[in-house]
Amino acid sequence: MLRPERMSKVSVTGSKRVIDDVIETIHDLNLVHLSDYDGDIEGFDNGNPMEGADDASEKLVTVRSLQSTLDVDEADAGPTRIVTDEALETELEEIRVEVNDLDDRYGELEDELRDIDERIDAVEPFADLGIDLDLLGGYDSLQVAVGEGNADDVRDELRTAEPIEAFEVFEGDDTLAVFAYPRSDDPDALDDALVGVEFARLEVPDAEGSPEAYVEELRHDRETIESKLDSVESELDDLRVEHAGFLLAAEEKLSIDVQKAEVPLQFATTEHAFVAEGWIPSDEYATFVEGLQDAVGEHAAVEELEQAEYEPSGHGHHGPSDEPEPVTDDETEAATDGGTAAEFDEDDSPPVIQDNPGVARPFEALTEVINRPKYTELDPTVVLFLTFPAFYGFMIGDLGYGILYGALGFWLYRGFDSEMISKLGGVAMWAGGFTALFGVLYGEIFGLHLVTEYLWHGALGLADAPLKKGLHVSAFAELWLAASLLFGIAHLAIGYVFGLVNETRSHGLKAAVTESGGPLLLMAGVGAWLFSTHMQSGGGPRPELLYRALELPPIVGIVGLALAVLGLVLVTIGEGAAGFLESPTYALVNTVSYTRIAAVLLAKAGMAYVVNLLVFGAYELHLEEPETVEYMFGLFSATLEHETHFMLFNTHTHGGEVLFPGLIHMGTAGVLGGIVVFVLGHLLVLALGVTSAGLQTLRLEYVEFFNKFYEGGGEKYHPFGHQRNYTTED
C-alpha cells in the first residue's frame, strides 16, 4: 500500500532463430517493461529493426493522415475486425487515393473561395461611387485615381496644383474618384499632385460594368463554390462513416507491427544470439516463464536476475560476472542453457506500479501532479486519501455544497476518457462526500440550519447539531484554531516519519535522525508544551485557547520542552548554523500554517451567512438565561447567550431584534431579486470553495507535507504490448 508492487528483473536469452516467436510471445503477454541496451558491452550490439519496419511505419503515417483528414474518432470504430496484410496493400491504397482526391478538391475550392472573397473586398469600395468600372481607366488624356480621403481637401490641393489643368471629383459614401486633365504628358502628374493630401489609393479591378452587378456576380459564384464545398464535405463524411472502422483497426495493427519490428533496438545481440532484459511484477514471473516455454520451449532461457529491494542500492543488475568476456559464436548455444552473457545498465531502476486500494486510486492523480513516487520511497497516496477530503470537507462543511461537488465529480469521472480527469473526478466525489458529511454534523444545507431543525432537533431530539462553525458560538472558532494546530502536528508528524524511513534506507540512520528525526522532535515537543498547562499561571506567550483545548498536565509540557531541545541539537548537528536558524520554522511556523483550515472554514461560513441574510433576513434572539449546550455528543460544551435565526418565508421573530428584513419580504421585485442573489451568491461560494478550500488543502499537502519526505521521479510501468480495442486475431 505504501510501497509499489514488487518488481523483478528478468532476462531472456536465446538464438536469433526464435527471436520472432519470443517477441510475439512477450508482446502478447504484455508484462515486460523492457530495458534499453546501451551498447557498451564488447561483442554485443543493439539489434536491428525487423524486416518490414519501414513499410509499416510509412503505412502508419498514411493511416493517421487519413484519420486526421476524415476527422475519425473512437466513436466511429464499429465492431472489432481482422486486418490482413492484403487489405493494408489494396484497401488502404484505394482509400488513400479517394480521400486525397477529395481533399485536394476541397483545398482547390477553398483557394477559389478565398480568391473570390479578396475580389469582393476589392470591388465593394467602388460600389457606392455609381460609376461603371470600365469608366475608371483606359483614357489617353485623362488620369484617374480612386481611393479614400477627404473630398474637400483633395479639391483644394488640386486647385493649386501646377501640373493639373482641370479636374473633377466624384464622391461616394467612403470612396472618391478623381478625374484630372494634366497640362503635360507626365503620366504621374495626378499622383504628384495628391502627394500633399491624405489619400489612400485603391487599385481598380480589371472588370467592366457596374460594381454592384460585378459584386453580385461574385457573390453568386461564391454561393456556387460553397455548395460544392458542402458536397465535398458530405462525400468526405460518407467516407468517414464507411472506412473509419477499418482505419482505426489498421492504425492499431500497424502500431503493433511497428512496436514489434522496432523492439530489437532495445536488445543486446550478436550474429547468432540475443539478450533482452526488463522488469515485470514479481507475482507475474511464473506466468511469464510458462508463456515463453509454451511458445519456444528450450530455445530460449528465462532468468529472474533479482527481485528489486526497496532500498536505493537494492536493484542493481546481478549478472553471472562483473566483467563479461567477449562473446563468440560458440556461446550461441550456451546462451540457451541459462545465464546472461551481457549486462545492461546497472542504474536501470524498476518502473513503478502504485499499489493502492481501489478507493484511494483516484488520489494517485494528486500525487502525480508533483511526480510519480520512486520505487524506493513511500507512496503518500493513501495519506492524501485520508486527509485531503477530510480537510476539504471540514472547511466547507455543507450538505448542499457537498451534493453539488459530488455531482460535479461524478460528471468528470464518467464523462471523460482521460484517465487523469477521471481520477480527479473521483477525488471531487470524495471531497463532496466529506463536505456533505460535515455539513450534516454542522446541521447546514446552503448555509441554512435546516438539517439541524429537521434531523438533529426534530428527528433525534437533540438541542442542536453536534458541531458549529463558530460564527455565533465564539468558543467553536477558538476550538477550530486549536484543532487546526493539532491537525498540523499530526499531518507533519506522518511526513517526518515517512522521511525517517526514506532517509534511513537511502542515507543511513544517522542522516535520517538528524534530517527528519530532529525536526520531528522539535515540532512535537513544542506542540506538547503549547497544549499543556505548564506555566499557564505565569502569563506565558500562549493564548488561553491552546492549553484549554487539551489541558495536558504540566509534566507533558516539561517533557515536550526537553524533546524540543533534543530536536534542536539534532537539527544543528545535521544542518549546522542554517539548521539552528531554521529551527523556528520546524518548531512552530509549519504548524501555524495549518490555521488556514479554521480561517477558510470561518470565511466560507461567513459568505454563505451573508448571502442568506440578504435573501431571507435574520433576527437575533437574546436568551433571558444563558444555556449550556453539549456538542460533539458531550465532548465539548458552550454557553449560549443569544441565537441567530433566518426568517426564511415568515417575519415572525419571537420578540427578537431584526438584523435585516431580507429581500423576499420586500414584495415581488424583492422576491425575484432574492432568487437571483441566492443562486448567484451560493454559486460564488461554491466556486470559491474550490479555489480557496481546494487550493489551501493542496498547499498543505504539497508544501507542508510532501516537503518533509517526498522527491518523486519514478518511471511509469509501460509493458511491451498493446491493448487491442479495434482488432482481433481470431
Order of alpha helices (4+ residues) and beta strands (2+ residues): beta-alpha-beta-beta-alpha-alpha-alpha-beta-alpha-beta-beta-alpha-beta-alpha-beta-beta-alpha-beta-alpha-alpha-alpha-alpha-alpha-alpha-alpha-alpha-alpha-alpha-alpha-alpha-beta-beta-beta-alpha-alpha
